[in-house]
Amino acid sequence: MIFSVILTYRRALEEVNQHLDTHKAWLVDNLRQGRVILAGPLEDKTGGMVLAVCADRTELESMMAKDSFISTGVASYQAYACSPALAAAQFPTRWAAEAKFI
């Protein structure tokens, strides 16, 4: 299942930035494990977005609980789940095995 995760900052950007290094380390770890596809800040700098692949919401919640932004309370998140039905031919099949590739 693919999750679009929207992070919303709950504290001033200065406080958020105090946790940026550990947040980035968490992202890199999850990228290497194949759970995070991409991540980056929102255009308006009020939060960020993570595109993640997890077996289910329980796995996602466990992963998110380890993010320093979440564990310290400087951000919260909303996650939207999708079971891909269609995907571009260039999209890696391991992230959307059930999709029809076009």
C-alpha positions in Angstrom: 0.0 0.0 0.0 1.3 3.5 -0.8 0.7 6.3 1.7 0.8 10.0 1.0 1.8 11.5 4.3 1.4 15.2 4.9 3.4 16.6 7.8 2.2 19.9 9.4 4.5 21.9 11.6 3.1 22.6 15.0 5.9 24.8 16.3 7.9 27.7 15.0 10.3 26.9 12.1 13.3 27.6 14.4 12.1 24.8 16.7 11.3 22.4 13.8 14.8 23.0 12.4 16.4 21.9 15.7 15.2 18.4 14.8 16.0 18.5 11.1 19.2 16.4 11.2 17.5 13.5 13.0 14.5 13.8 10.8 16.7 13.6 7.7 18.6 10.6 9.2 15.2 8.9 9.7 14.3 9.6 6.1 17.6 8.3 4.7 17.2 5.1 6.8 13.7 4.5 5.5 14.7 5.3 1.9 17.4 2.7 2.2 14.9 0.2 3.6 12.5 0.9 0.7 9.7 2.3 2.8 10.1 5.9 1.7 9.9 6.6 -2.1 10.3 10.4 -1.8 10.1 13.2 0.6 10.4 17.0 0.7 9.1 20.2 2.2 5.8 21.7 1.2 6.1 24.8 -1.1 4.7 27.1 1.6 7.1 25.8 4.3 4.3 24.8 6.6 5.3 21.1 6.6 6.4 18.3 4.3 5.3 15.4 2.3 6.4 11.8 2.4 5.4 9.1 -0.1 5.8 5.8 1.6 5.2 2.1 1.0 4.1 0.0 3.9 2.2 -3.3 4.2 -0.6 -1.6 6.2 -1.4 1.4 8.4 0.0 -0.2 11.5 3.4 -0.5 9.8 3.2 3.2 8.7 2.2 4.3 12.2 5.2 2.4 13.6 7.5 4.0 11.1 6.1 7.5 11.7 6.4 7.2 15.5 10.2 7.0 15.0 10.4 10.3 13.1 11.9 13.0 15.4 9.4 15.5 14.1 6.5 13.4 15.3 8.1 12.0 18.5 9.0 15.5 19.7 5.7 17.0 18.8 7.0 19.7 16.4 4.8 18.2 13.6 1.8 16.1 13.2 0.8 14.1 10.1 -2.2 12.9 8.1 -1.8 9.8 6.0 -3.8 8.8 2.9 -3.7 5.2 1.7 -3.8 4.1 -1.9 -3.7 0.6 -3.5 -2.4 1.5 -7.0 -4.6 0.4 -9.8 -2.6 2.1 -12.7 1.0 3.1 -12.9 3.4 4.6 -15.5 5.6 1.9 -17.1 8.6 3.6 -15.6 7.3 3.3 -12.0 9.1 0.4 -10.1 6.8 -2.6 -9.9 7.9 -3.4 -6.4 6.0 -0.3 -5.2 2.8 -1.1 -7.1 2.8 -4.8 -7.8 -1.0 -5.0 -8.3 -1.2 -2.0 -10.7 -1.7 -2.2 -14.4 1.4 -0.6 -16.0 0.8 1.6 -19.0 
